[in-house]
Amino acid sequence: MNNQATESTKTKKTKRNYYRKPAVKIFALGGLEEIGKNMYAIQYGKELILIDAGIKFPDADMPGVDSIIPNIQYLKENKHMLKGIFLTHGHEDHIGGLPFVLRELSAPVYGAGLTIGFVRTKLEEHGLLGSSELHVINEESVIRFRQLKVRFFRTHHSIPDSLAVVIETPHGTIVHTGDFKFDFTPTEQATDWGQMAKIGRSGVLALLADSTNSEKPGFTPSEKAVGRAIRETFRKCDGRILFATFASNVHRLQQVVEAAEECGRRIAVIGRSMERAFKIGQELNYIRPSKHQLIDVRQLDRYPDHEVVIVCTGSQGETNAALTRIATGAHKHVSLYEGDTVIFSSSPIPGNTQNVYRSIDLLLRAGAEVVHGSIFDIHASGHGCEEDLKLMLRFMQPKFFIPIHGEYRMLRKHAEIAEQTGTERDNIFLLRNGQPLHVTRHKARVGKDLPAGQVLVKGSTTNPWEETIMEERRALGTNGVLIVVLTIDPKQNKMIGRPELITRGFVYVRESAEIISAGTKVVRTTVRLLQRRKKFIAQQWEQKIIERLTEYCETTMDRTPVVMPIFSYVEQPAAAGDQE
């Protein structure tokens, strides 16, 4: 009887478990506790969708790195589940990593017209356009999979064709806002207030929302105010104008076109990404210059200074950008003159302030007048401030809330804002990259960490993040290298001749003779001790020489160069296995 009851209970439990819906898994592989490399995933059962695939710019102490992308090991291990990659908009921190993802994974890519326009050019540069499946969508599109349904609503950001992503799951609706602000007097694409209200009334299980400006009070200023500031500044300028902004800020570029037209100025576009943005923007009718308004940069000398605007890249002080090359006199077509006015129409990316001010200093030294945010603001952020975020939360009224897209303090502040607007504290989750949230209709819990981290990009090659590599590069850059060349007879376990020491970036030439002489003595003393051993083991020789020379340099000069022993052999040593 008891056995039967027990068996019956087990059967009921098994049936109940069989019919129970699995939780929705929400996680980020990039974009949390940082600015950049945005990549978020929603997984239900055997279906996984990815939202954005961005890059992040390296810190100043990361030499030899062009950009950083998320580690996609988890996606590669589960590539059979990946149903699609959905792009919220066309900024680099949301689409820049896509070529590297599509090298490893095959999945259809969905985005609005301008977004796919930027993606198409990017994939063509990487030789991936022919093998990629791209779909242009809009706010009325619906993409259906077996368990998940994806739709969209229009948002306002600093680039046209920005969309929020709405994922309908068996447990409820999940909303990813993308980057957004509420602009009550937009220049172009307006937020779809009606659709937002409808989604909120239907019930939102979980909201993932942009946190970038959570620490700033009020609403983010309208882009129309920026347009007025641009026209006002243009009217005051008697000489040439150089206008630097993000190439992807197509709204801003159209405002420059309008201001230049009003002031009777022609426009020359400089910088590969800026030229590409103008081309795509014109094709999609977001940038509308008048006939003959755009001129080639080589035609600038044909026009008086007061009839010219040069639109260029370099608003972040990037080393190879057009504006930086102009400031340093390295641009082959444009030089700076006294009377030129340079306008920075952007805010420094967090952590990039010094690069921007360095660029401003270069321009001022070259004789230009510089207009930037500290003097007269000709920029409005595309990210919502505190009141924008409150409004989004009130529209959506989510059961669970996950602040995204921001450094930790920004996420933390957004969490406080969510609590103030009525979300229960226990239903707000501050996650890390790789930390999944398992969500059902009634509850949510944090799961075990998934593989996540950083992958370093140099050119078209990628390497997993290793702190030891960065430490070596920093040491090389800071303290230089000390190379030790030895000729060895491995059979006799003896050094032949004298060691040769070579320094690069370690000491000045006038100091090197004394250092090399003393360092040579350290090596010879170390080698004498090693020669007492019965067998030659290269690893032991290398380790001891590095230890002794590093100790000598630290003690005598308080510096630690990278020590690199290089062995040449009279006869090749036995394989490691033969030495045992």
C-alpha positions in Angstrom: 0.0 0.0 0.0 2.7 2.5 1.0 4.8 1.4 -1.9 1.9 1.9 -4.3 1.2 5.3 -2.8 4.9 6.2 -3.1 5.0 5.0 -6.7 1.7 6.9 -7.5 3.2 10.1 -6.0 6.3 9.7 -8.1 4.2 9.3 -11.2 2.2 12.4 -10.5 5.4 14.4 -9.9 6.9 13.1 -13.1 3.8 14.2 -15.1 3.7 17.5 -13.4 7.4 18.1 -14.2 6.9 17.0 -17.8 4.2 19.6 -18.5 5.9 22.4 -16.6 7.2 25.2 -18.8 10.9 25.9 -18.7 11.9 29.3 -17.4 12.9 32.0 -19.8 16.7 32.7 -19.5 17.7 36.4 -19.9 21.4 37.2 -19.9 24.0 39.6 -21.3 27.4 38.8 -22.8 28.3 42.5 -22.9 26.9 45.8 -21.9 26.6 45.4 -18.1 28.9 47.4 -15.8 30.4 49.0 -18.9 29.8 51.3 -21.8 29.9 49.3 -25.1 29.9 45.8 -26.6 26.2 45.4 -26.0 24.9 41.9 -26.5 21.8 40.5 -24.8 20.1 37.1 -25.2 16.7 35.7 -24.5 16.5 31.9 -24.4 13.4 29.7 -24.0 13.9 25.9 -24.3 15.7 25.3 -27.6 15.2 28.8 -29.0 17.6 31.7 -28.4 17.6 35.2 -29.9 20.4 37.7 -29.7 19.8 41.4 -29.3 22.7 43.5 -30.7 26.4 42.6 -31.2 28.5 45.7 -30.4 32.1 46.7 -29.8 33.8 48.6 -27.0 36.7 50.9 -27.4 39.9 49.9 -25.4 41.1 51.7 -22.4 44.3 53.8 -22.6 46.3 51.1 -20.8 45.4 48.4 -23.4 48.2 48.8 -26.0 47.9 47.0 -29.4 44.1 46.7 -29.2 41.7 48.3 -31.7 38.4 47.3 -30.1 36.8 44.8 -27.7 34.0 42.4 -28.4 32.0 40.0 -26.1 33.1 36.4 -25.6 30.6 34.3 -27.5 31.7 30.8 -26.3 28.2 30.1 -25.0 26.6 31.0 -28.3 29.1 28.7 -30.2 28.3 25.9 -27.8 24.6 26.4 -28.4 24.6 27.6 -32.0 21.8 25.2 -33.0 19.5 27.2 -30.8 20.3 30.7 -32.3 17.3 31.7 -34.3 18.1 35.3 -35.1 20.2 38.4 -34.3 18.0 41.6 -33.8 19.7 45.0 -34.0 18.1 47.9 -32.1 20.0 50.6 -34.1 23.2 51.3 -36.1 25.7 52.5 -33.6 29.0 50.8 -33.3 28.5 49.7 -29.7 25.5 47.7 -31.0 26.6 46.5 -34.5 30.4 46.8 -34.5 31.0 43.2 -33.4 28.6 41.6 -35.9 31.2 40.6 -38.5 33.2 38.7 -35.8 30.0 36.9 -34.6 29.0 36.0 -38.2 32.4 34.5 -38.8 31.6 31.9 -36.1 27.8 31.6 -36.3 25.2 31.4 -38.9 21.9 33.3 -38.1 19.6 35.7 -39.9 20.1 39.4 -39.0 17.1 41.7 -38.5 17.3 45.5 -38.4 15.6 48.7 -39.7 16.6 50.2 -43.0 19.4 52.5 -41.9 20.8 49.9 -39.5 21.0 47.3 -42.2 22.5 49.9 -44.5 25.4 50.3 -42.1 25.7 46.6 -41.5 25.8 45.8 -45.2 28.8 48.1 -45.7 30.5 46.7 -42.6 30.0 43.1 -43.8 31.2 43.9 -47.3 34.5 45.3 -45.8 35.0 42.0 -44.0 34.1 39.8 -47.0 31.0 38.5 -45.3 28.1 40.1 -47.2 27.6 37.3 -49.6 27.3 34.7 -46.9 25.0 36.7 -44.6 21.2 36.7 -44.4 20.0 40.3 -43.8 16.3 41.3 -43.3 15.0 44.9 -43.2 12.2 45.3 -40.7 10.2 48.1 -39.3 7.9 48.8 -36.3 5.1 46.7 -37.9 7.2 43.6 -38.5 6.5 40.4 -36.6 9.0 37.5 -36.6 7.6 34.2 -35.4 9.5 31.2 -34.2 8.1 28.0 -32.7 8.0 29.3 -29.1 9.0 32.9 -29.4 7.4 35.9 -31.3 9.4 39.1 -31.8 7.9 42.5 -32.7 9.0 46.1 -32.3 8.1 49.6 -31.5 9.6 52.9 -32.7 11.9 54.8 -30.2 13.8 58.1 -30.5 17.6 58.1 -30.3 20.4 60.0 -31.9 20.2 57.9 -35.0 17.1 57.2 -37.1 15.4 53.8 -37.4 15.9 53.0 -33.7 13.6 50.2 -32.4 12.8 48.6 -29.1 12.4 44.8 -29.2 9.4 43.0 -27.8 9.7 39.3 -27.2 6.5 37.3 -26.5 7.3 34.1 -24.6 5.1 31.4 -23.0 5.6 33.1 -19.7 4.9 36.7 -20.8 6.3 39.7 -22.7 9.9 40.8 -22.4 10.8 44.3 -23.6 14.3 45.5 -24.5 14.2 49.3 -25.0 17.4 49.7 -27.0 19.0 53.2 -26.6 16.2 55.8 -26.2 15.1 59.1 -25.0 11.7 60.9 -25.1 11.9 63.9 -27.5 8.7 65.9 -27.4 9.7 68.0 -30.4 11.6 65.5 -32.6 13.3 66.4 -35.8 12.4 63.1 -37.5 11.2 59.8 -36.1 8.9 60.1 -33.1 8.4 57.6 -30.3 5.4 55.4 -30.9 3.5 56.4 -27.7 0.4 54.5 -28.7 2.2 51.2 -29.2 4.1 51.6 -25.9 0.9 52.2 -24.0 -0.7 49.2 -25.6 2.2 46.9 -24.6 2.2 48.3 -21.1 -1.6 47.6 -20.7 -1.2 44.1 -22.0 1.4 43.4 -19.2 5.2 43.3 -19.3 6.9 40.4 -17.5 10.4 41.9 -17.7 11.9 45.2 -18.9 15.5 45.6 -19.9 16.2 49.4 -20.2 19.0 51.8 -21.2 20.7 53.2 -18.1 23.4 55.5 -19.6 22.0 58.9 -18.3 20.3 57.6 -15.2 22.4 59.9 -13.0 21.3 63.0 -14.8 18.1 64.7 -13.6 15.2 65.9 -15.7 14.5 65.0 -19.4 17.2 64.9 -22.1 17.1 68.1 -24.3 15.4 67.9 -27.7 17.4 67.5 -30.8 15.6 70.6 -32.1 17.4 72.7 -29.6 20.7 71.5 -31.0 19.5 72.5 -34.5 18.9 76.1 -33.3 22.4 76.1 -31.6 24.0 74.9 -34.9 22.3 77.7 -36.9 23.2 80.3 -34.4 26.9 79.3 -34.3 27.1 79.1 -38.1 25.7 82.6 -38.4 28.4 84.0 -36.1 31.3 82.4 -38.1 33.1 84.5 -40.7 35.7 81.9 -41.7 35.7 78.2 -42.5 33.7 75.8 -40.2 34.9 72.3 -39.3 32.1 70.3 -37.7 33.0 67.1 -35.9 30.3 64.6 -34.7 29.6 60.9 -34.7 29.2 59.7 -38.3 26.2 57.7 -37.4 24.3 60.7 -36.0 22.3 61.1 -39.2 19.8 63.5 -37.6 22.7 65.9 -36.7 24.1 65.7 -40.2 20.8 66.7 -41.7 20.7 69.7 -39.3 24.2 70.7 -40.5 23.0 70.5 -44.1 20.0 72.7 -43.3 22.2 75.3 -41.4 24.8 75.4 -44.1 22.1 75.9 -46.8 20.6 78.8 -44.7 24.0 80.4 -44.4 25.0 79.9 -48.1 27.8 77.4 -47.3 28.8 74.3 -49.3 29.8 71.1 -47.5 32.9 68.9 -47.9 32.8 65.5 -46.1 36.0 64.0 -44.7 36.6 60.6 -43.1 35.7 57.2 -44.4 32.9 56.5 -41.9 31.5 60.0 -42.4 31.5 59.6 -46.2 29.7 56.3 -45.8 27.1 57.8 -43.4 26.3 60.6 -45.9 26.0 58.1 -48.7 23.6 55.8 -46.8 21.7 58.7 -45.3 21.1 60.2 -48.8 20.0 56.8 -50.2 17.4 56.5 -47.5 16.4 60.2 -47.7 17.5 61.0 -44.1 20.1 63.4 -45.4 18.8 65.8 -48.1 21.4 68.3 -49.4 20.4 70.6 -52.2 21.8 70.3 -55.7 25.5 71.1 -55.8 25.7 71.6 -52.0 28.2 68.8 -51.5 31.7 69.4 -52.9 34.8 67.3 -53.1 37.4 68.1 -50.4 39.9 68.8 -53.3 37.6 71.6 -54.4 37.8 73.6 -51.1 40.3 76.2 -52.5 37.8 77.2 -55.1 35.4 78.8 -52.5 35.8 81.6 -50.1 36.2 80.5 -46.5 32.8 81.9 -45.4 31.1 79.6 -48.0 32.6 76.3 -46.6 31.7 73.8 -44.0 33.9 70.7 -43.5 32.1 67.8 -41.8 34.5 65.3 -40.4 35.2 62.5 -38.0 37.3 62.9 -34.9 34.8 64.2 -32.2 36.3 61.7 -29.8 40.0 62.7 -30.4 40.6 59.4 -32.2 44.3 59.1 -33.3 43.6 58.4 -37.0 40.4 60.4 -37.4 40.2 63.2 -40.0 40.1 66.0 -37.4 43.1 64.8 -35.5 45.1 64.5 -38.8 44.1 68.0 -39.7 45.1 69.3 -36.3 48.5 67.7 -36.5 49.1 68.8 -40.1 49.0 65.3 -41.4 45.9 65.6 -43.6 46.9 65.7 -47.3 44.0 68.0 -48.4 43.1 70.2 -45.4 45.2 72.5 -43.2 44.1 74.7 -40.4 44.2 78.5 -40.6 43.6 81.3 -38.2 40.0 82.2 -38.4 38.8 78.6 -38.8 36.1 77.5 -36.3 36.0 73.9 -35.1 32.8 72.7 -33.6 32.6 69.6 -31.4 29.0 68.4 -31.5 29.3 65.4 -29.2 30.0 64.4 -25.6 33.1 62.4 -24.8 32.5 58.7 -24.4 33.0 57.8 -20.7 36.8 57.3 -20.2 37.6 59.3 -23.3 37.6 62.8 -22.0 41.4 63.2 -22.1 41.6 62.3 -25.7 39.0 64.9 -26.6 40.8 67.7 -24.6 44.1 66.7 -26.1 42.6 67.2 -29.6 41.1 70.6 -28.5 44.5 71.7 -27.4 46.1 70.8 -30.7 43.4 72.7 -32.6 43.9 75.8 -30.4 47.6 75.7 -30.8 47.1 75.6 -34.6 45.2 78.9 -34.4 41.6 77.7 -34.7 38.7 78.8 -32.5 37.1 75.8 -30.9 33.5 75.5 -29.8 32.8 72.6 -27.4 30.5 71.6 -24.6 32.4 73.4 -21.9 31.9 76.7 -23.8 28.6 76.4 -25.7 26.8 73.1 -26.0 25.9 72.0 -29.5 24.9 68.5 -28.5 22.0 66.6 -27.0 22.4 63.1 -25.8 20.4 60.3 -27.4 20.0 58.6 -24.0 17.2 59.4 -21.6 17.8 61.1 -18.3 16.0 60.4 -15.0 12.6 61.6 -16.0 12.8 59.8 -19.4 13.5 56.6 -17.5 10.7 57.1 -15.1 8.3 57.6 -18.0 9.4 54.4 -19.7 8.9 52.5 -16.4 5.4 54.0 -16.0 4.5 53.0 -19.5 5.7 49.4 -19.2 5.0 48.7 -15.5 7.1 45.6 -15.6 6.9 42.8 -13.0 10.7 42.3 -13.2 13.3 44.9 -14.1 16.9 44.6 -15.3 18.8 47.9 -15.9 21.2 47.5 -18.8 23.7 49.5 -20.9 25.8 51.3 -18.3 28.5 51.2 -15.8 27.6 49.8 -12.3 26.8 53.2 -10.7 24.4 53.9 -13.7 22.7 50.5 -13.3 22.4 51.1 -9.6 20.8 54.5 -10.0 18.4 53.1 -12.6 17.4 50.4 -10.1 16.6 53.1 -7.5 14.5 54.9 -10.1 12.6 51.7 -10.8 11.8 51.2 -7.1 10.6 54.8 -6.9 8.2 54.3 -9.7 6.6 51.2 -8.1 8.7 48.1 -9.1 9.2 45.9 -6.0 12.8 45.9 -4.8 12.9 42.1 -4.8 12.0 42.1 -8.5 14.9 44.4 -9.6 18.0 42.6 -10.7 21.5 44.1 -11.0 23.2 41.5 -13.2 26.8 41.0 -14.4 27.8 39.9 -17.9 27.3 36.1 -18.1 24.9 36.1 -15.1 21.5 34.7 -16.2 18.1 35.5 -14.8 15.6 32.6 -15.0 12.1 34.0 -15.2 8.7 32.4 -15.1 5.3 34.0 -14.9 5.5 34.3 -11.1 9.1 34.4 -10.1 12.7 35.1 -11.1 16.0 33.8 -9.8 19.7 34.3 -10.7 21.4 31.2 -12.2 24.9 30.0 -12.5 27.3 32.1 -14.5 27.7 31.4 -18.2 31.0 31.9 -20.1 31.5 35.6 -20.7 34.3 38.1 -20.9 36.3 40.1 -23.4 37.8 39.3 -26.8 40.5 41.7 -28.1 40.4 42.8 -31.7 43.5 44.0 -33.7 42.7 44.5 -37.3 40.6 41.6 -38.4 42.1 39.1 -35.8 40.7 38.3 -32.4 42.2 36.9 -29.2 40.6 36.0 -25.9 41.3 38.4 -23.1 44.4 37.4 -21.0 45.5 39.8 -18.4 49.1 38.4 -18.6 49.3 39.6 -22.2 48.2 43.1 -21.3 50.7 43.1 -18.4 53.5 42.2 -20.8 52.5 44.9 -23.2 52.3 47.5 -20.5 55.7 46.4 -19.1 57.2 46.7 -22.6 55.7 50.1 -23.1 56.7 51.4 -19.7 60.1 49.7 -18.9 61.3 48.3 -22.3 63.0 45.0 -23.0 66.3 43.4 -22.1 67.3 40.7 -24.5 69.9 38.1 -23.5 71.5 36.0 -26.3 73.5 32.9 -25.3 75.2 30.2 -27.3 74.9 26.9 -25.6 76.3 23.4 -26.0 73.4 21.4 -24.5 75.2 18.1 -24.4 77.9 19.6 -22.2 75.4 21.8 -20.4 77.8 24.8 -21.0 77.7 28.3 -22.4 80.0 29.0 -25.3 81.6 32.4 -25.4 80.2 35.5 -23.7 76.5 36.4 -23.2 75.3 39.3 -25.4 72.8 41.8 -23.8 70.6 44.1 -26.0 68.3 46.8 -24.6 65.3 48.5 -26.3 63.4 51.2 -24.5 65.0 50.4 -21.2 67.9 52.7 -20.7 69.4 55.7 -22.5 72.4 55.0 -24.8 74.8 56.8 -22.5 73.8 54.5 -19.6 73.6 51.3 -21.6 77.4 50.4 -21.5 77.5 50.3 -17.7 74.2 48.4 -17.5 75.2 45.9 -20.1 78.5 45.3 -18.4 76.9 44.8 -15.0 74.1 42.7 -16.5 76.6 40.5 -18.3 78.3 39.7 -14.9 74.9 38.7 -13.4 74.2 36.4 -16.4 77.7 34.8 -16.2 77.3 34.2 -12.4 73.9 32.6 -13.0 75.2 30.4 -15.8 78.1 29.1 -13.7 75.6 27.8 -11.1 73.4 26.3 -13.9 76.4 24.5 -15.4 76.9 22.5 -12.2 73.8 20.5 -13.0 74.1 17.3 -14.9 71.6 18.1 -17.7 70.7 21.1 -19.7 67.0 22.0 -19.4 66.2 25.2 -21.3 63.2 26.1 -19.2 65.4 26.1 -16.0 68.1 28.3 -17.6 65.5 30.7 -19.0 63.7 31.0 -15.6 66.8 31.6 -13.6 68.2 34.2 -16.0 64.9 36.1 -15.9 64.8 35.9 -12.1 68.4 37.2 -11.5 68.3 40.0 -14.1 64.9 41.2 -13.0 66.1 41.2 -9.4 69.2 43.1 -10.4 67.3 45.8 -12.4 64.7 46.2 -9.6 67.4 46.6 -6.9 69.8 49.0 -8.8 67.4 51.0 -11.0 63.9 50.4 -9.5 62.7 49.3 -13.0 61.6 46.0 -14.3 62.1 45.5 -18.0 60.8 42.4 -19.8 63.7 40.0 -19.8 63.9 37.8 -22.9 66.6 35.0 -23.0 67.3 33.7 -26.5 69.3 30.5 -26.9 71.3 29.4 -30.0 72.6 25.9 -29.9 75.9 24.3 -31.0 73.8 21.2 -31.3 70.0 20.9 -30.7 69.0 19.8 -27.2 67.1 16.6 -26.6 63.3 16.7 -26.6 61.8 17.4 -23.2 60.6 13.8 -22.9 64.2 12.5 -23.5 65.5 14.5 -20.6 63.5 12.8 -18.0 
